[in-house]
Amino acid sequence: MATTNKENKTLIVARASHVLSSPRKTNLILKALVGRPALLAIKQLEVIQKRASDPIAKLIKQAIGNAVSTKQLSPDSLIIDSAFATKGRVIKRAHIGGRGRTKPYERTSSHLTLNLRVKASNVVAPKAIAPKVETKKVEIKKEKVVATKKTK
């Protein structure tokens, strides 16, 4: 009879829209932060030299603020459960090239979503008392095998 541990499914969600960084570049940073404590992730983002690290740090601080104000949770007990970026608006722009030509490009923004969860406690549920069963220790003897060469 298996006992099931009831996991805490409290998720705190924070979102940011129209961040001026492409979702592909932003997802590289976000995927590296999943599973880390939220306060540690903020410290790591200060060192990362990517454009999207500042909006992501703001988003984590927003999520921590949401958890503290609505659920009265400690910031030390929060872990990043999932984080991802999706494609936002695309603005069409152009550079002026030589001989009167234009070189079009797109400014892609992204929408960020971050979920925090509470760190699972290390409390172990008591096990059911099972009757003692005696087990016999079995020894396996290893035989030494010697290979010999045949000579003519």
C-alpha positions in Angstrom: 0.0 0.0 0.0 1.7 3.1 -1.2 1.4 6.4 0.5 1.2 9.5 -1.6 2.8 12.7 -0.6 0.5 15.7 -1.1 2.5 18.2 -3.0 1.9 21.9 -2.5 0.4 23.2 -5.8 0.5 26.9 -4.9 1.8 28.8 -8.0 2.5 32.5 -8.1 2.3 33.9 -11.6 3.9 37.0 -12.9 3.8 38.3 -16.5 5.5 41.1 -18.5 4.4 42.2 -21.9 6.2 43.8 -24.8 9.8 43.3 -23.6 12.2 44.6 -26.2 14.1 41.4 -26.7 13.3 38.4 -29.0 11.7 35.4 -27.4 14.5 33.1 -28.7 17.2 35.1 -26.8 15.1 35.6 -23.8 14.2 31.9 -23.5 17.9 31.0 -23.3 18.1 33.0 -20.0 14.8 31.9 -18.6 15.4 28.1 -19.2 18.7 28.4 -17.2 16.8 29.8 -14.2 14.1 27.1 -13.9 14.5 25.1 -10.7 16.6 27.7 -8.9 15.7 29.7 -5.8 14.2 33.1 -6.7 16.6 35.2 -4.7 19.6 33.3 -6.1 18.3 33.8 -9.7 18.2 37.6 -9.1 21.8 37.6 -8.0 22.8 35.5 -11.1 21.0 37.9 -13.4 23.1 40.8 -12.2 26.2 39.1 -13.6 24.7 38.0 -17.0 25.6 40.4 -19.7 22.4 40.0 -21.8 19.9 42.7 -22.7 17.0 40.6 -21.4 18.4 40.0 -17.9 17.1 43.3 -16.5 13.5 42.8 -17.5 13.7 39.2 -16.2 15.1 40.3 -12.9 12.2 42.9 -12.6 9.8 40.1 -13.3 11.2 37.8 -10.6 11.0 40.7 -8.1 7.4 41.3 -9.1 6.6 37.6 -8.6 8.2 37.6 -5.2 6.2 40.7 -4.3 3.0 39.0 -5.4 3.8 35.9 -3.2 4.6 38.0 -0.1 1.6 40.3 -0.4 -1.1 37.8 -1.4 0.0 34.5 0.1 2.2 35.8 3.0 5.1 33.6 1.9 8.8 34.0 2.7 11.0 35.0 -0.3 13.6 32.4 0.8 11.1 29.5 0.2 10.3 30.4 -3.4 11.6 28.4 -6.4 11.2 29.2 -10.1 8.8 26.5 -11.3 8.6 27.4 -15.0 9.5 30.4 -17.1 9.0 31.0 -20.8 8.8 33.8 -23.4 6.3 33.9 -26.3 6.3 36.1 -29.4 5.0 39.6 -28.9 4.4 42.4 -31.4 6.6 42.8 -34.4 7.5 46.3 -35.6 8.8 46.7 -39.2 11.8 49.0 -39.6 14.3 49.7 -42.3 17.9 50.8 -42.6 18.9 53.0 -45.5 21.3 51.3 -47.8 23.5 52.4 -50.6 22.2 53.7 -54.0 18.8 54.6 -52.5 17.9 51.1 -51.3 16.3 50.2 -48.0 17.2 47.2 -45.9 14.1 46.0 -43.9 14.3 44.3 -40.5 11.9 43.5 -37.7 11.9 44.5 -34.1 10.4 41.6 -32.3 9.2 41.9 -28.7 8.3 39.1 -26.3 5.8 38.3 -23.5 7.3 36.8 -20.4 5.6 34.4 -18.0 7.1 33.2 -14.7 5.7 30.8 -12.2 7.0 30.4 -8.6 6.3 27.6 -6.2 7.0 27.0 -2.6 9.9 24.8 -1.8 8.8 21.3 -0.6 9.5 20.7 3.0 11.8 17.9 4.0 9.3 16.3 6.4 9.1 12.5 5.8 5.7 10.9 6.3 5.7 8.0 8.9 5.9 4.6 7.3 3.4 1.9 8.1 4.8 -0.8 10.4 5.5 -3.9 8.4 6.2 -7.4 9.9 9.8 -8.3 9.9 10.9 -10.8 7.3 14.1 -12.7 7.6 16.3 -12.7 4.6 19.1 -15.1 3.8 22.3 -13.8 2.6 23.4 -15.4 -0.6 27.1 -15.5 -1.6 28.1 -15.8 -5.2 31.4 -17.4 -5.8 33.4 -16.0 -8.7 35.5 -18.4 -10.6 38.7 -17.4 -12.2 38.7 -18.1 -15.9 42.1 -18.3 -17.6 42.4 -18.1 -21.4 45.0 -20.2 -23.0 46.5 -20.0 -26.5 46.8 -22.9 -28.8 50.1 -23.3 -30.5 50.7 -25.5 -33.5 
